[in-house]
Amino acid sequence: MPKRTNDFQSLVKRIYEQIVPTGGVVTESAEVWDKEAGILREVDILVRYEYAGHEFSFVVECRDRSRKETVEWIDGLVGKTKALNVNKIIAVASSGFASSAIRKAKENGIETLTFKEAGEQDWTRFPMKPGLLVVSDETYFIHQVFYKACDEFRPIDDLGLNCEVELDGEPVGDLTELSEHFFKEHVIHGVEAYRKQHFLDIFKTKEDISKPMLVESEHDWPKVVVTDNQGNKVEVARVKYVFTGIRQSMDVHQTHYVFNKKMISVGKHRDPDGTEIDFSLVQDSDPPTLRARWTKRAGDADNA
């Protein structure tokens, strides 16, 4: 049987994935055993988790329509889910429920939940109103390379950028080739690792992201000998790179909802290559908690 899904159902699934207890599993278009009919019934979302040594499960049925859901949908859910082997049934409607539907659901043990678009007054109970930026990979530009001689750093081009280089006694090209190769293969990797680990310390504000990042980085060049312009062999044991990193950023439009006493913020970004990134942030007010998640999938840039 093909899986049934839509954007709203997928959003609800992502939210439950962020709030389910550790070790819990959230499955879209799952099959659940019907005890009376003796068959498997397909449900929109199935959530399973363990608490205090006991296993729990509940079904979430989703409906995304422009009008409030009526009692007829609840009638259908009662018939479909009353014999399912789960602990709870939840009905989620994007536009809410008619009062008769809420009463019918309550009488039959079905919890009704609605996505309500958040207003400014809703934020006072939550930790933050988030802003999302997509930041590109860093592009680096070398300003200068220095080598250490007599306890001071001197410009490496004083030796002659076209001069020959030996590594452990073997020729390896000229000084320009070695400098650029070492920068790409070693210096950038170290800076990228540090940047990822300390991103929020380096870029504290949106303005910081737009500024070039000036970096000085020292490295050992063991067993490197350069023949300078005068024909002298100079051991270059330590070098210092001075370079700049720049990046681009783009604001991601977000929509904010109040759902089941939580604040839900969602956004989507498409890269020039067609890759789509979906963002979601779930906040609780008591205790103040934030759970963030992003998913990335390949797309088709021609359809953007």
TADABEL-V407511 format. One record per residue. N is the residue number from 0. SS is DSSP state (A for helix, B for strand, O for the rest). PSI is psi in whole degrees, -180 to 180 (NA if undefined). D_FIRST is the distance of its C-alpha to the first C-alpha in Angstrom with 2 decimals. Layout:
<<N,SS,PSI,D_FIRST> <N,SS,PSI,D_FIRST>>
//
This chain:
<<0,O,129,0.00> <1,O,147,3.85> <2,O,138,6.46> <3,O,132,9.02> <4,O,165,12.54> <5,O,174,16.06> <6,A,-41,19.49> <7,A,-46,20.62> <8,A,-41,17.77> <9,A,-36,18.28> <10,A,-46,21.98> <11,A,-41,21.69> <12,A,-45,19.74> <13,A,-39,22.55> <14,A,-47,25.18> <15,A,-32,23.98> <16,A,-30,23.77> <17,A,-21,27.43> <18,A,-9,28.65> <19,O,145,26.86> <20,O,154,29.45> <21,O,131,29.92> <22,O,-11,27.45> <23,O,159,24.83> <24,B,131,21.17> <25,B,121,19.10> <26,B,129,15.30> <27,B,143,13.26> <28,B,52,9.92> <29,B,165,10.82> <30,B,133,10.40> <31,B,143,13.84> <32,B,129,15.58> <33,B,112,16.93> <34,O,-32,20.40> <35,O,-45,21.30> <36,O,-19,18.32> <37,O,33,17.68> <38,B,169,13.89> <39,B,135,11.56> <40,B,135,11.08> <41,B,135,9.24> <42,B,160,12.24> <43,B,-52,13.35> <44,B,135,15.51> <45,B,128,16.68> <46,B,125,20.17> <47,B,138,21.82> <48,B,168,25.45> <49,B,138,28.61> <50,B,128,31.91> <51,O,37,35.21> <52,O,3,33.63> <53,B,146,31.09> <54,B,135,27.31> <55,B,154,25.88> <56,B,148,22.49> <57,B,155,21.60> <58,B,138,18.80> <59,B,117,19.23> <60,B,135,17.87> <61,B,144,18.82> <62,B,121,20.11> <63,O,96,21.83> <64,O,164,24.15> <65,O,-8,27.78> <66,O,165,29.04> <67,O,146,29.22> <68,B,140,26.57> <69,O,178,27.95> <70,A,-24,27.99> <71,A,-39,25.34> <72,A,-41,22.59> <73,A,-40,24.11> <74,A,-45,24.23> <75,A,-39,20.50> <76,A,-38,20.06> <77,A,-48,22.65> <78,A,-38,20.93> <79,A,-36,17.48> <80,A,-7,18.96> <81,O,-27,22.23> <82,O,14,21.16> <83,B,146,18.92> <84,O,66,20.46> <85,O,168,21.54> <86,O,-24,24.97> <87,B,152,24.47> <88,B,132,22.51> <89,B,132,23.26> <90,B,125,22.72> <91,B,124,23.38> <92,B,134,24.45> <93,O,-29,25.81> <94,O,11,28.58> <95,O,-171,29.41> <96,B,148,29.65> <97,O,153,32.08> <98,A,-37,34.54> <99,A,-35,33.34> <100,A,-40,29.77> <101,A,-44,31.25> <102,A,-45,33.35> <103,A,-42,30.56> <104,A,-44,28.38> <105,A,-42,31.40> <106,A,-25,32.23> <107,O,15,28.83> <108,O,21,28.80> <109,B,126,26.35> <110,B,135,27.68> <111,B,131,27.62> <112,B,148,27.91> <113,B,144,28.67> <114,O,119,29.15> <115,B,127,32.74> <116,B,131,34.16> <117,O,143,37.00> <118,O,175,40.61> <119,A,-34,43.57> <120,A,-20,44.70> <121,A,-19,41.54> <122,A,-15,42.38> <123,A,-24,45.47> <124,A,-5,43.57> <125,O,158,41.56> <126,O,-38,42.75> <127,O,157,42.45> <128,O,110,41.27> <129,O,152,39.61> <130,O,140,40.18> <131,O,133,37.96> <132,B,137,39.27> <133,B,122,37.59> <134,B,129,40.25> <135,O,169,40.36> <136,O,155,41.44> <137,O,142,45.20> <138,B,129,47.43> <139,B,143,50.68> <140,B,124,54.12> <141,B,131,57.05> <142,B,-46,60.33> <143,B,151,62.55> <144,B,133,62.70> <145,B,152,65.65> <146,B,151,67.07> <147,B,128,69.14> <148,B,128,72.81> <149,O,47,75.70> <150,O,20,73.56> <151,B,156,72.45> <152,B,131,69.64> <153,B,151,70.71> <154,B,131,68.76> <155,A,-23,67.37> <156,A,-10,68.24> <157,A,-27,71.90> <158,O,-23,71.39> <159,O,111,70.22> <160,O,-19,66.55> <161,O,4,67.16> <162,O,157,68.94> <163,B,149,67.74> <164,B,138,65.78> <165,B,138,65.85> <166,B,114,63.37> <167,O,38,64.78> <168,O,-2,67.37> <169,B,136,64.98> <170,B,137,64.77> <171,B,16,61.44> <172,B,-162,62.23> <173,B,176,63.83> <174,A,-35,63.71> <175,A,-46,61.45> <176,A,-44,58.78> <177,A,-44,58.99> <178,A,-45,58.87> <179,A,-40,55.80> <180,A,-46,53.96> <181,A,-38,54.69> <182,A,-47,53.63> <183,A,-39,50.21> <184,A,-22,49.50> <185,A,-51,51.04> <186,A,-49,52.25> <187,A,-40,49.12> <188,A,-42,46.87> <189,A,-42,49.11> <190,A,-40,49.31> <191,A,-41,45.55> <192,A,-43,44.99> <193,A,-41,47.64> <194,A,-44,46.28> <195,A,-40,42.78> <196,A,-32,44.25> <197,O,30,46.76> <198,A,-47,45.07> <199,A,-21,45.80> <200,A,-34,49.38> <201,A,-44,50.05> <202,O,85,48.38> <203,O,-26,49.23> <204,O,168,49.06> <205,A,-35,47.51> <206,A,-36,50.96> <207,A,-37,50.93> <208,A,-31,47.81> <209,A,-10,49.63> <210,O,145,52.68> <211,O,147,53.25> <212,B,114,53.23> <213,B,128,56.45> <214,B,137,56.20> <215,B,129,58.89> <216,B,122,57.76> <217,B,144,60.09> <218,B,151,59.27> <219,B,140,61.15> <220,O,80,61.76> <221,O,137,63.01> <222,O,31,65.17> <223,B,125,65.10> <224,B,131,68.39> <225,B,136,69.13> <226,B,110,72.06> <227,O,-176,73.26> <228,O,-22,75.10> <229,O,3,78.44> <230,O,5,77.23> <231,O,142,77.09> <232,B,123,74.36> <233,B,124,72.75> <234,B,124,70.40> <235,O,94,67.56> <236,O,-24,66.25> <237,B,139,64.63> <238,B,161,63.19> <239,B,126,62.02> <240,B,135,59.48> <241,B,119,59.70> <242,B,167,56.71> <243,B,141,54.66> <244,B,134,50.96> <245,B,158,49.43> <246,O,165,45.96> <247,O,152,44.27> <248,B,154,42.48> <249,B,132,40.42> <250,B,141,39.78> <251,O,121,36.18> <252,O,135,35.71> <253,B,152,34.31> <254,B,137,33.13> <255,B,135,34.11> <256,B,153,32.63> <257,B,125,33.70> <258,B,119,30.82> <259,O,46,31.43> <260,O,18,35.00> <261,B,154,33.89> <262,B,124,34.58> <263,B,125,31.65> <264,B,126,32.58> <265,B,149,30.09> <266,B,164,30.84> <267,B,141,29.54> <268,B,140,31.49> <269,B,123,31.02> <270,O,161,33.25> <271,O,-28,35.03> <272,O,4,32.87> <273,O,-9,29.75> <274,O,132,28.62> <275,B,138,27.30> <276,B,123,28.28> <277,B,131,27.02> <278,B,145,29.51> <279,B,141,29.38> <280,B,125,32.22> <281,B,127,32.15> <282,B,137,35.59> <283,B,150,36.87> <284,B,-27,40.35> <285,O,102,41.36> <286,O,159,41.70> <287,B,118,41.49> <288,B,140,38.48> <289,B,136,36.65> <290,B,117,33.33> <291,B,150,32.48> <292,B,146,29.53> <293,B,146,28.62> <294,B,145,25.70> <295,B,134,26.17> <296,B,148,23.93> <297,O,143,25.01> <298,O,-167,25.27> <299,O,110,27.01> <300,A,-27,30.62> <301,A,-19,31.01> <302,A,4,28.59> <303,O,NA,30.50>>
//
